[in-house]
Amino acid sequence: MAEDLEFEAAKGTESKSSSWWQTLPGVLTAIAGIITGIAGLVAALHQAGIFPIPEQSSGSLVSTASSPSNSRVEPQTSPTPSQTDAPHSLNPPSIALDDGMEVTLQIQAEGNVVYRVLSTQLEPRNAEDLNLKLMIRCTNNGRYPLNFWSQSFRLLIDGVPRSPSNNLNLVVEPQSAQEGEILFIIPASAPTAQLQIGDPGRETALIPLDFSTARN
């Protein structure tokens, strides 16, 4: 009888031990599932911005080699239209005249007047015409004042006279000189012309002008 009791007690102990080891894996599995669920919930809250997780930075990943303190970065500028697609210069061409481009006219028994062309310049006006600018010095070697005006100048192109487009009207005192500008409008195709100087009905002189040198 006592043996039967001992057998029953040993059997009960073995049964309880077996039941514990059979339920332990289930408990571990349940715990793992809970941990996984919590981790997933935290990740979802982090992505939604509700539960931010501070990021860890490693000093070994920071590199200053890409931007040394003594390096120099040259600024890059895009070319301007003046550097790439600059149009032809519209600066008016100049005609170089030789020294001595002047005329001397006898105006009085006691003296004369000298007209000297100091500079000649062409400027674009439109598709068909050009502006011709003549800077002229008038030297009065006579005893009386002298009119220095546009009426004393004409431009001959193919023998046809053209009057100035401006109104120059100065008075040059005896034994003195003044400078003035005479303007003409000429065809852009005109290769040459003649500047006629002198008042109508009196002595005149011609100065040849070659415009072809201004178009080279």
C-alpha positions as CSV (number, residue, x, y, z in Angstrom):
1,M,0.0,0.0,0.0
2,A,2.8,2.4,0.8
3,E,4.4,1.5,-2.4
4,D,1.3,2.4,-4.3
5,L,1.2,5.8,-2.6
6,E,4.8,6.5,-3.5
7,F,4.1,5.5,-7.1
8,E,1.2,7.8,-7.3
9,A,3.1,10.7,-5.8
10,A,6.0,10.2,-8.2
11,K,3.6,10.0,-11.1
12,G,1.9,13.3,-10.0
13,T,5.3,15.0,-9.8
14,E,6.3,13.8,-13.2
15,S,3.0,14.9,-14.7
16,K,3.4,18.4,-13.2
17,S,6.9,18.7,-14.5
18,S,5.9,17.6,-17.9
19,S,3.0,20.0,-18.0
20,W,5.4,22.9,-17.1
21,W,7.9,22.2,-19.9
22,Q,5.1,21.8,-22.3
23,T,3.6,25.2,-21.6
24,L,7.0,27.1,-21.4
25,P,7.5,27.4,-25.2
26,G,4.0,28.7,-25.6
27,V,4.7,31.4,-23.0
28,L,7.9,32.4,-24.7
29,T,6.2,32.5,-28.1
30,A,3.5,34.8,-26.6
31,I,6.1,37.1,-25.1
32,A,8.0,37.3,-28.4
33,G,4.7,38.1,-30.2
34,I,4.0,40.9,-27.7
35,I,7.5,42.4,-28.1
36,T,7.2,42.3,-31.9
37,G,3.8,44.0,-31.7
38,I,5.2,46.7,-29.4
39,A,8.2,47.3,-31.8
40,G,5.8,47.6,-34.7
41,L,3.6,50.0,-32.9
42,V,6.6,52.2,-31.9
43,A,7.9,52.2,-35.5
44,A,4.5,53.2,-36.8
45,L,4.3,56.0,-34.2
46,H,7.8,57.2,-35.2
47,Q,6.9,57.3,-38.9
48,A,3.8,59.3,-38.0
49,G,5.8,61.8,-36.0
50,I,4.0,61.1,-32.8
51,F,6.8,59.3,-31.1
52,P,10.2,60.5,-32.5
53,I,13.2,58.4,-31.8
54,P,16.5,60.4,-31.5
55,E,19.0,59.4,-34.1
56,Q,22.5,58.4,-33.0
57,S,25.3,60.1,-34.8
58,S,28.8,58.7,-35.0
59,G,31.8,61.0,-34.9
60,S,33.6,58.5,-37.1
61,L,31.2,59.2,-40.0
62,V,31.9,63.0,-40.0
63,S,34.5,63.9,-42.6
64,T,36.0,67.4,-43.4
65,A,38.2,66.2,-46.2
66,S,35.6,67.2,-48.8
67,S,35.7,70.9,-47.7
68,P,39.1,71.8,-46.3
69,S,39.4,75.2,-44.7
70,N,42.1,76.4,-47.1
71,S,40.3,75.3,-50.3
72,R,39.1,77.9,-52.7
73,V,36.0,77.5,-54.7
74,E,36.0,79.7,-57.9
75,P,32.6,81.2,-58.6
76,Q,31.1,80.0,-61.8
77,T,29.3,82.6,-63.8
78,S,27.3,82.1,-66.9
79,P,28.4,84.0,-70.0
80,T,26.6,87.2,-70.6
81,P,25.1,88.0,-73.9
82,S,27.9,90.5,-74.5
83,Q,30.4,87.6,-74.3
84,T,28.6,85.1,-76.5
85,D,26.1,86.7,-78.8
86,A,27.5,90.3,-78.9
87,P,26.2,92.1,-82.0
88,H,28.4,94.0,-84.3
89,S,29.5,97.2,-82.8
90,L,27.4,100.2,-83.7
91,N,30.2,102.7,-83.0
92,P,30.3,105.1,-85.9
93,P,33.3,104.5,-88.2
94,S,35.8,107.3,-88.6
95,I,37.5,108.4,-91.8
96,A,41.1,109.3,-91.4
97,L,42.1,112.4,-93.4
98,D,45.6,113.3,-94.3
99,D,47.2,116.5,-93.0
100,G,46.6,119.5,-95.2
101,M,42.9,118.8,-95.9
102,E,42.2,122.5,-96.0
103,V,41.4,125.2,-98.4
104,T,42.3,128.9,-98.5
105,L,39.9,131.5,-99.9
106,Q,40.6,135.1,-100.7
107,I,37.9,137.1,-99.0
108,Q,39.4,140.6,-98.8
109,A,42.2,142.4,-100.5
110,E,44.1,142.4,-97.2
111,G,43.4,138.9,-96.0
112,N,42.0,135.4,-96.5
113,V,40.1,132.7,-94.7
114,V,41.4,129.1,-94.1
115,Y,38.9,126.2,-93.7
116,R,40.5,123.0,-92.2
117,V,38.7,119.7,-91.8
118,L,39.7,118.4,-88.4
119,S,37.7,115.2,-88.3
120,T,35.2,113.3,-90.4
121,Q,32.8,110.8,-88.9
122,L,30.0,108.6,-90.2
123,E,27.2,107.4,-88.0
124,P,24.3,105.0,-88.8
125,R,21.0,106.9,-89.3
126,N,18.7,104.2,-90.8
127,A,18.8,101.3,-93.3
128,E,19.3,103.7,-96.2
129,D,21.1,106.8,-94.9
130,L,24.1,107.8,-92.8
131,N,25.0,110.9,-90.8
132,L,28.2,112.7,-91.9
133,K,29.8,114.9,-89.3
134,L,32.5,117.3,-90.2
135,M,34.4,119.2,-87.6
136,I,35.9,122.3,-89.3
137,R,38.1,125.1,-88.1
138,C,37.7,128.5,-89.6
139,T,40.6,130.9,-89.4
140,N,39.9,134.5,-90.3
141,N,43.1,136.3,-91.5
142,G,41.3,139.4,-92.6
143,R,40.6,142.7,-91.0
144,Y,36.9,142.4,-90.5
145,P,34.5,139.8,-88.8
146,L,33.6,136.8,-90.9
147,N,30.4,134.7,-91.0
148,F,31.2,131.0,-90.3
149,W,27.9,129.3,-91.2
150,S,26.2,126.4,-92.9
151,Q,25.5,128.4,-96.0
152,S,29.2,128.3,-96.9
153,F,29.2,124.4,-97.2
154,R,27.7,122.0,-99.7
155,L,28.3,118.3,-100.2
156,L,28.4,117.0,-103.9
157,I,27.5,113.4,-104.4
158,D,27.5,112.4,-108.1
159,G,27.6,116.1,-108.9
160,V,24.4,116.8,-107.0
161,P,24.8,119.4,-104.2
162,R,23.3,118.7,-100.7
163,S,22.9,121.4,-98.0
164,P,23.8,120.7,-94.4
165,S,21.1,119.3,-92.1
166,N,22.1,121.6,-89.2
167,N,22.2,125.4,-88.9
168,L,25.7,126.6,-88.0
169,N,25.9,130.3,-87.5
170,L,29.1,131.8,-85.9
171,V,31.1,135.0,-86.3
172,V,34.8,134.7,-86.4
173,E,36.6,137.9,-85.4
174,P,39.6,139.2,-87.4
175,Q,42.9,137.4,-86.8
176,S,41.2,134.6,-84.8
177,A,39.7,131.1,-85.4
178,Q,36.6,129.1,-84.3
179,E,35.6,125.5,-84.7
180,G,32.2,124.3,-85.7
181,E,30.4,121.1,-86.8
182,I,28.7,120.7,-90.2
183,L,26.2,117.8,-90.6
184,F,25.0,116.1,-93.8
185,I,22.7,113.2,-94.5
186,I,24.1,110.9,-97.2
187,P,23.1,107.6,-98.8
188,A,24.7,104.6,-97.2
189,S,25.8,103.4,-100.6
190,A,27.8,106.6,-101.5
191,P,31.5,105.7,-101.9
192,T,32.8,109.2,-102.3
193,A,31.8,112.9,-102.2
194,Q,33.2,116.4,-102.5
195,L,32.9,119.1,-99.8
196,Q,32.4,122.4,-101.5
197,I,33.4,125.4,-99.3
198,G,32.7,129.0,-100.1
199,D,29.8,131.4,-100.3
200,P,27.6,131.3,-103.4
201,G,28.7,133.8,-106.1
202,R,32.2,134.0,-104.6
203,E,35.3,131.9,-104.7
204,T,34.8,128.2,-103.8
205,A,37.0,125.2,-103.3
206,L,36.5,121.4,-103.2
207,I,37.8,118.8,-100.7
208,P,37.5,115.1,-101.8
209,L,36.1,112.7,-99.2
210,D,36.5,108.9,-99.5
211,F,33.9,107.0,-97.5
212,S,35.1,103.5,-98.6
213,T,37.9,103.6,-96.0
214,A,35.2,103.8,-93.3
215,R,33.6,100.5,-94.3
216,N,36.7,98.3,-94.3
